[in-house]
Amino acid sequence: MLALLQASRPRVGGLSLILVLLLLLVDHGQSRPINPYQAPAPVALGSGVAPTAAHCTAP
């Protein structure tokens, strides 16, 4: 009985993977599909838009 309660690396690793997969499945089930025409650019290098929220943009 005590052997079932002892944590081992493979058991903890397997449980961690199961929890991550469960989290991904729940997130996928509750999220809406991305509209590529309204989504922001993944990388805004050279977009021409001035940054407004960073500490280095303060006058």
C-alpha positions in Angstrom: 0.0 0.0 0.0 2.8 2.4 0.9 4.5 1.7 -2.5 1.5 3.1 -4.3 1.8 6.4 -2.5 5.5 7.0 -3.1 6.3 9.4 -5.9 8.8 8.3 -8.4 10.2 10.3 -11.3 8.4 8.4 -14.1 5.1 8.7 -12.2 5.5 12.4 -11.5 6.6 13.0 -15.1 3.6 11.1 -16.5 1.2 12.9 -14.3 2.7 16.2 -15.3 2.3 15.4 -19.0 -1.3 14.3 -18.4 -2.1 17.6 -16.7 -0.5 19.7 -19.4 -2.4 17.7 -22.1 -5.6 18.2 -20.1 -4.9 22.0 -19.8 -4.3 22.2 -23.6 -7.5 20.3 -24.3 -9.6 22.5 -22.1 -8.0 25.6 -23.6 -8.6 24.4 -27.1 -12.2 23.6 -26.3 -13.0 27.0 -24.9 -11.1 29.2 -27.4 -12.4 30.8 -30.5 -10.6 30.4 -33.9 -8.3 33.2 -34.8 -9.4 35.7 -37.4 -6.2 36.3 -39.5 -7.6 39.6 -40.8 -8.1 41.1 -37.3 -5.2 39.6 -35.5 -2.1 41.8 -34.8 1.1 41.1 -36.6 3.2 38.5 -34.7 6.3 40.6 -35.3 6.0 44.3 -35.7 9.5 45.1 -36.9 9.3 48.0 -39.4 5.5 48.4 -39.0 5.8 52.2 -38.8 3.8 52.3 -35.6 5.6 54.2 -32.8 5.8 52.4 -29.5 3.8 54.0 -26.7 4.1 51.8 -23.6 7.7 51.1 -23.1 9.9 52.9 -20.6 12.3 53.9 -23.4 9.6 55.9 -25.2 9.2 58.5 -22.4 10.3 62.0 -23.5 
